[in-house]
Amino acid sequence: MSRPSYKRFVVWFCDYCNFGPLNLSRDTHCANCSHQRCAYCRTESIKSLGSLSPVRTKGTPEATTHDSE
């Protein structure tokens, strides 16, 4: 039996609302709150089977609050 073929994807999570994962190479802004990806947004390398796009299987983390400037 052959081993499954995995691909690595780099994704990011919005620092403002914790939404994600978002595609690092395609998504410049958060699809949930429109925050532009910044140095404080967390990135993560994940692996996925074959050519499937990564899918989050658990619920989105709770949103954080930010002080207004």
KOLGU-4560 file (N, C-alpha, C; in nm, 3 decimals, padded with zeros to 5 digits):
<recs>
<n_xx: 00.085 n_yy: -00.118 n_zz: 00.000 ca_xx: 00.000 ca_yy: 00.000 ca_zz: 00.000 c_xx: 00.090 c_yy: 00.124 c_zz: 00.000 mol: A seq: 1 type: MET>
<n_xx: 00.059 n_yy: 00.221 n_zz: -00.086 ca_xx: 00.141 ca_yy: 00.341 ca_zz: -00.093 c_xx: 00.101 c_yy: 00.441 c_zz: 00.015 mol: A seq: 2 type: SER>
<n_xx: 00.197 n_yy: 00.524 n_zz: 00.050 ca_xx: 00.171 ca_yy: 00.626 ca_zz: 00.152 c_xx: 00.092 c_yy: 00.741 c_zz: 00.090 mol: A seq: 3 type: ARG>
<n_xx: 00.007 n_yy: 00.806 n_zz: 00.166 ca_xx: -00.069 ca_yy: 00.919 ca_zz: 00.113 c_xx: 00.024 c_yy: 01.034 c_zz: 00.077 mol: A seq: 4 type: PRO>
<n_xx: -00.014 n_yy: 01.109 n_zz: -00.024 ca_xx: 00.064 ca_yy: 01.224 ca_zz: -00.070 c_xx: 00.013 c_yy: 01.350 c_zz: 00.000 mol: A seq: 5 type: SER>
<n_xx: 00.102 n_yy: 01.418 n_zz: 00.071 ca_xx: 00.065 ca_yy: 01.539 ca_zz: 00.143 c_xx: 00.124 c_yy: 01.662 c_zz: 00.075 mol: A seq: 6 type: TYR>
<n_xx: 00.053 n_yy: 01.773 n_zz: 00.079 ca_xx: 00.104 ca_yy: 01.902 ca_zz: 00.035 c_xx: 00.105 c_yy: 01.994 c_zz: 00.155 mol: A seq: 7 type: LYS>
<n_xx: 00.203 n_yy: 02.083 n_zz: 00.160 ca_xx: 00.211 ca_yy: 02.182 ca_zz: 00.269 c_xx: 00.153 c_yy: 02.314 c_zz: 00.221 mol: A seq: 8 type: ARG>
<n_xx: 00.076 n_yy: 02.378 n_zz: 00.307 ca_xx: 00.018 ca_yy: 02.508 ca_zz: 00.279 c_xx: 00.055 c_yy: 02.601 c_zz: 00.394 mol: A seq: 9 type: PHE>
<n_xx: 00.084 n_yy: 02.726 n_zz: 00.361 ca_xx: 00.104 ca_yy: 02.826 ca_zz: 00.466 c_xx: -00.023 c_yy: 02.909 c_zz: 00.471 mol: A seq: 10 type: VAL>
<n_xx: -00.083 n_yy: 02.914 n_zz: 00.587 ca_xx: -00.208 ca_yy: 02.988 ca_zz: 00.607 c_xx: -00.186 c_yy: 03.093 c_zz: 00.714 mol: A seq: 11 type: VAL>
<n_xx: -00.280 n_yy: 03.186 n_zz: 00.724 ca_xx: -00.271 ca_yy: 03.287 ca_zz: 00.829 c_xx: -00.405 c_yy: 03.305 c_zz: 00.897 mol: A seq: 12 type: TRP>
<n_xx: -00.398 n_yy: 03.357 n_zz: 01.020 ca_xx: -00.516 ca_yy: 03.383 ca_zz: 01.102 c_xx: -00.516 c_yy: 03.531 c_zz: 01.137 mol: A seq: 13 type: PHE>
<n_xx: -00.629 n_yy: 03.595 n_zz: 01.123 ca_xx: -00.643 ca_yy: 03.739 ca_zz: 01.146 c_xx: -00.615 c_yy: 03.775 c_zz: 01.292 mol: A seq: 14 type: CYS>
<n_xx: -00.528 n_yy: 03.872 n_zz: 01.311 ca_xx: -00.497 ca_yy: 03.921 ca_zz: 01.446 c_xx: -00.615 c_yy: 03.995 c_zz: 01.507 mol: A seq: 15 type: ASP>
<n_xx: -00.698 n_yy: 04.056 n_zz: 01.423 ca_xx: -00.807 ca_yy: 04.139 ca_zz: 01.473 c_xx: -00.927 c_yy: 04.055 c_zz: 01.521 mol: A seq: 16 type: TYR>
<n_xx: -00.967 n_yy: 03.955 n_zz: 01.441 ca_xx: -01.088 ca_yy: 03.878 ca_zz: 01.478 c_xx: -01.061 c_yy: 03.727 c_zz: 01.493 mol: A seq: 17 type: CYS>
<n_xx: -00.938 n_yy: 03.683 n_zz: 01.473 ca_xx: -00.898 ca_yy: 03.542 ca_zz: 01.482 c_xx: -00.959 c_yy: 03.452 c_zz: 01.375 mol: A seq: 18 type: ASN>
<n_xx: -01.014 n_yy: 03.509 n_zz: 01.270 ca_xx: -01.072 ca_yy: 03.428 ca_zz: 01.162 c_xx: -00.960 c_yy: 03.359 c_zz: 01.084 mol: A seq: 19 type: PHE>
<n_xx: -00.986 n_yy: 03.241 n_zz: 01.036 ca_xx: -00.890 ca_yy: 03.172 ca_zz: 00.953 c_xx: -00.918 c_yy: 03.023 c_zz: 00.953 mol: A seq: 20 type: GLY>
<n_xx: -00.845 n_yy: 02.947 n_zz: 00.880 ca_xx: -00.724 ca_yy: 02.986 ca_zz: 00.808 c_xx: -00.756 c_yy: 03.056 c_zz: 00.677 mol: A seq: 21 type: PRO>
<n_xx: -00.667 n_yy: 03.146 n_zz: 00.639 ca_xx: -00.675 ca_yy: 03.218 ca_zz: 00.513 c_xx: -00.552 c_yy: 03.183 c_zz: 00.431 mol: A seq: 22 type: LEU>
<n_xx: -00.564 n_yy: 03.187 n_zz: 00.299 ca_xx: -00.455 ca_yy: 03.151 ca_zz: 00.209 c_xx: -00.352 c_yy: 03.263 c_zz: 00.206 mol: A seq: 23 type: ASN>
<n_xx: -00.230 n_yy: 03.234 n_zz: 00.248 ca_xx: -00.124 ca_yy: 03.335 ca_zz: 00.257 c_xx: -00.089 c_yy: 03.394 c_zz: 00.121 mol: A seq: 24 type: LEU>
<n_xx: -00.091 n_yy: 03.313 n_zz: 00.016 ca_xx: -00.051 ca_yy: 03.362 ca_zz: -00.115 c_xx: -00.164 c_yy: 03.432 c_zz: -00.190 mol: A seq: 25 type: SER>
<n_xx: -00.287 n_yy: 03.419 n_zz: -00.145 ca_xx: -00.400 ca_yy: 03.477 ca_zz: -00.217 c_xx: -00.478 c_yy: 03.583 c_zz: -00.139 mol: A seq: 26 type: ARG>
<n_xx: -00.493 n_yy: 03.564 n_zz: -00.009 ca_xx: -00.578 ca_yy: 03.653 ca_zz: 00.071 c_xx: -00.495 c_yy: 03.760 c_zz: 00.141 mol: A seq: 27 type: ASP>
<n_xx: -00.508 n_yy: 03.884 n_zz: 00.096 ca_xx: -00.434 ca_yy: 03.994 ca_zz: 00.158 c_xx: -00.512 c_yy: 04.058 c_zz: 00.272 mol: A seq: 28 type: THR>
<n_xx: -00.644 n_yy: 04.035 n_zz: 00.273 ca_xx: -00.732 ca_yy: 04.089 ca_zz: 00.377 c_xx: -00.818 c_yy: 03.977 c_zz: 00.434 mol: A seq: 29 type: HIS>
<n_xx: -00.858 n_yy: 03.992 n_zz: 00.558 ca_xx: -00.945 ca_yy: 03.894 ca_zz: 00.623 c_xx: -01.082 c_yy: 03.894 c_zz: 00.557 mol: A seq: 30 type: CYS>
<n_xx: -01.132 n_yy: 03.776 n_zz: 00.526 ca_xx: -01.264 ca_yy: 03.763 ca_zz: 00.465 c_xx: -01.376 c_yy: 03.794 c_zz: 00.563 mol: A seq: 31 type: ALA>
<n_xx: -01.348 n_yy: 03.792 n_zz: 00.692 ca_xx: -01.448 ca_yy: 03.816 ca_zz: 00.795 c_xx: -01.461 c_yy: 03.963 c_zz: 00.832 mol: A seq: 32 type: ASN>
<n_xx: -01.347 n_yy: 04.032 n_zz: 00.852 ca_xx: -01.352 ca_yy: 04.170 ca_zz: 00.903 c_xx: -01.278 c_yy: 04.271 c_zz: 00.816 mol: A seq: 33 type: CYS>
<n_xx: -01.219 n_yy: 04.226 n_zz: 00.705 ca_xx: -01.146 ca_yy: 04.311 ca_zz: 00.610 c_xx: -01.014 c_yy: 04.366 c_zz: 00.662 mol: A seq: 34 type: SER>
<n_xx: -00.965 n_yy: 04.316 n_zz: 00.775 ca_xx: -00.835 ca_yy: 04.359 ca_zz: 00.828 c_xx: -00.726 c_yy: 04.316 c_zz: 00.731 mol: A seq: 35 type: HIS>
<n_xx: -00.634 n_yy: 04.408 n_zz: 00.699 ca_xx: -00.522 ca_yy: 04.373 ca_zz: 00.612 c_xx: -00.419 c_yy: 04.294 c_zz: 00.693 mol: A seq: 36 type: GLN>
<n_xx: -00.369 n_yy: 04.185 n_zz: 00.635 ca_xx: -00.271 ca_yy: 04.102 ca_zz: 00.705 c_xx: -00.152 c_yy: 04.186 c_zz: 00.747 mol: A seq: 37 type: ARG>
<n_xx: -00.111 n_yy: 04.171 n_zz: 00.872 ca_xx: -00.001 ca_yy: 04.250 ca_zz: 00.928 c_xx: 00.097 c_yy: 04.158 c_zz: 01.000 mol: A seq: 38 type: CYS>
<n_xx: 00.200 n_yy: 04.216 n_zz: 01.058 ca_xx: 00.303 ca_yy: 04.139 ca_zz: 01.128 c_xx: 00.248 c_yy: 04.065 c_zz: 01.249 mol: A seq: 39 type: ALA>
<n_xx: 00.134 n_yy: 04.108 n_zz: 01.302 ca_xx: 00.076 ca_yy: 04.045 ca_zz: 01.421 c_xx: -00.018 c_yy: 03.930 c_zz: 01.387 mol: A seq: 40 type: TYR>
<n_xx: -00.054 n_yy: 03.914 n_zz: 01.261 ca_xx: -00.137 ca_yy: 03.802 ca_zz: 01.220 c_xx: -00.052 c_yy: 03.676 c_zz: 01.223 mol: A seq: 41 type: CYS>
<n_xx: -00.106 n_yy: 03.570 n_zz: 01.280 ca_xx: -00.033 ca_yy: 03.445 ca_zz: 01.299 c_xx: -00.032 c_yy: 03.363 c_zz: 01.170 mol: A seq: 42 type: ARG>
<n_xx: 00.084 n_yy: 03.310 n_zz: 01.133 ca_xx: 00.094 ca_yy: 03.218 ca_zz: 01.019 c_xx: 00.122 c_yy: 03.078 c_zz: 01.071 mol: A seq: 43 type: THR>
<n_xx: 00.083 n_yy: 02.981 n_zz: 00.992 ca_xx: 00.098 ca_yy: 02.841 ca_zz: 01.032 c_xx: 00.116 c_yy: 02.756 c_zz: 00.907 mol: A seq: 44 type: GLU>
<n_xx: 00.204 n_yy: 02.659 n_zz: 00.913 ca_xx: 00.223 ca_yy: 02.565 ca_zz: 00.804 c_xx: 00.141 c_yy: 02.440 c_zz: 00.836 mol: A seq: 45 type: SER>
<n_xx: 00.054 n_yy: 02.402 n_zz: 00.743 ca_xx: -00.030 ca_yy: 02.284 ca_zz: 00.764 c_xx: -00.013 c_yy: 02.191 c_zz: 00.645 mol: A seq: 46 type: ILE>
<n_xx: -00.046 n_yy: 02.065 n_zz: 00.664 ca_xx: -00.039 ca_yy: 01.972 ca_zz: 00.552 c_xx: -00.178 c_yy: 01.920 c_zz: 00.521 mol: A seq: 47 type: LYS>
<n_xx: -00.199 n_yy: 01.892 n_zz: 00.393 ca_xx: -00.328 ca_yy: 01.846 ca_zz: 00.345 c_xx: -00.305 c_yy: 01.731 c_zz: 00.248 mol: A seq: 48 type: SER>
<n_xx: -00.398 n_yy: 01.640 n_zz: 00.240 ca_xx: -00.387 ca_yy: 01.529 ca_zz: 00.146 c_xx: -00.403 c_yy: 01.576 c_zz: 00.003 mol: A seq: 49 type: LEU>
<n_xx: -00.317 n_yy: 01.530 n_zz: -00.086 ca_xx: -00.328 ca_yy: 01.556 ca_zz: -00.229 c_xx: -00.343 c_yy: 01.702 c_zz: -00.263 mol: A seq: 50 type: GLY>
<n_xx: -00.437 n_yy: 01.732 n_zz: -00.352 ca_xx: -00.457 ca_yy: 01.869 ca_zz: -00.397 c_xx: -00.572 c_yy: 01.937 c_zz: -00.325 mol: A seq: 51 type: SER>
<n_xx: -00.621 n_yy: 01.875 n_zz: -00.218 ca_xx: -00.731 ca_yy: 01.935 ca_zz: -00.143 c_xx: -00.684 c_yy: 02.062 c_zz: -00.074 mol: A seq: 52 type: LEU>
<n_xx: -00.767 n_yy: 02.163 n_zz: -00.074 ca_xx: -00.736 ca_yy: 02.284 ca_zz: 00.000 c_xx: -00.754 c_yy: 02.256 c_zz: 00.148 mol: A seq: 53 type: SER>
<n_xx: -00.676 n_yy: 02.324 n_zz: 00.234 ca_xx: -00.692 ca_yy: 02.302 ca_zz: 00.377 c_xx: -00.830 c_yy: 02.346 c_zz: 00.424 mol: A seq: 54 type: PRO>
<n_xx: -00.890 n_yy: 02.268 n_zz: 00.509 ca_xx: -01.023 ca_yy: 02.299 ca_zz: 00.561 c_xx: -01.016 c_yy: 02.295 c_zz: 00.713 mol: A seq: 55 type: VAL>
<n_xx: -01.068 n_yy: 02.397 n_zz: 00.776 ca_xx: -01.070 ca_yy: 02.400 ca_zz: 00.922 c_xx: -01.182 c_yy: 02.309 c_zz: 00.970 mol: A seq: 56 type: ARG>
<n_xx: -01.150 n_yy: 02.218 n_zz: 01.059 ca_xx: -01.250 ca_yy: 02.122 ca_zz: 01.104 c_xx: -01.312 c_yy: 02.160 c_zz: 01.238 mol: A seq: 57 type: THR>
<n_xx: -01.248 n_yy: 02.249 n_zz: 01.310 ca_xx: -01.302 ca_yy: 02.292 ca_zz: 01.439 c_xx: -01.358 c_yy: 02.432 c_zz: 01.424 mol: A seq: 58 type: LYS>
<n_xx: -01.433 n_yy: 02.478 n_zz: 01.524 ca_xx: -01.492 ca_yy: 02.611 ca_zz: 01.520 c_xx: -01.389 c_yy: 02.721 c_zz: 01.522 mol: A seq: 59 type: GLY>
<n_xx: -01.427 n_yy: 02.836 n_zz: 01.473 ca_xx: -01.339 ca_yy: 02.953 ca_zz: 01.473 c_xx: -01.313 c_yy: 02.997 c_zz: 01.615 mol: A seq: 60 type: THR>
<n_xx: -01.188 n_yy: 03.033 n_zz: 01.648 ca_xx: -01.159 ca_yy: 03.080 ca_zz: 01.784 c_xx: -01.241 c_yy: 03.203 c_zz: 01.820 mol: A seq: 61 type: PRO>
<n_xx: -01.259 n_yy: 03.224 n_zz: 01.947 ca_xx: -01.334 ca_yy: 03.341 ca_zz: 01.992 c_xx: -01.264 c_yy: 03.468 c_zz: 01.948 mol: A seq: 62 type: GLU>
<n_xx: -01.342 n_yy: 03.568 n_zz: 01.913 ca_xx: -01.286 ca_yy: 03.695 ca_zz: 01.867 c_xx: -01.222 c_yy: 03.770 c_zz: 01.984 mol: A seq: 63 type: ALA>
<n_xx: -01.120 n_yy: 03.846 n_zz: 01.951 ca_xx: -01.056 ca_yy: 03.929 ca_zz: 02.053 c_xx: -01.101 c_yy: 04.073 c_zz: 02.033 mol: A seq: 64 type: THR>
<n_xx: -01.089 n_yy: 04.152 n_zz: 02.135 ca_xx: -01.127 ca_yy: 04.292 ca_zz: 02.124 c_xx: -01.002 c_yy: 04.377 c_zz: 02.114 mol: A seq: 65 type: THR>
<n_xx: -01.012 n_yy: 04.485 n_zz: 02.041 ca_xx: -00.901 ca_yy: 04.578 ca_zz: 02.023 c_xx: -00.948 c_yy: 04.717 c_zz: 02.063 mol: A seq: 66 type: HIS>
<n_xx: -00.860 n_yy: 04.791 n_zz: 02.125 ca_xx: -00.894 ca_yy: 04.928 ca_zz: 02.163 c_xx: -00.895 c_yy: 05.016 c_zz: 02.039 mol: A seq: 67 type: ASP>
<n_xx: -00.989 n_yy: 05.108 n_zz: 02.032 ca_xx: -00.992 ca_yy: 05.204 ca_zz: 01.922 c_xx: -00.883 c_yy: 05.306 c_zz: 01.941 mol: A seq: 68 type: SER>
<n_xx: -00.829 n_yy: 05.353 n_zz: 01.828 ca_xx: -00.723 ca_yy: 05.455 ca_zz: 01.838 c_xx: -00.783 c_yy: 05.592 c_zz: 01.843 mol: A seq: 69 type: GLU>
</recs>
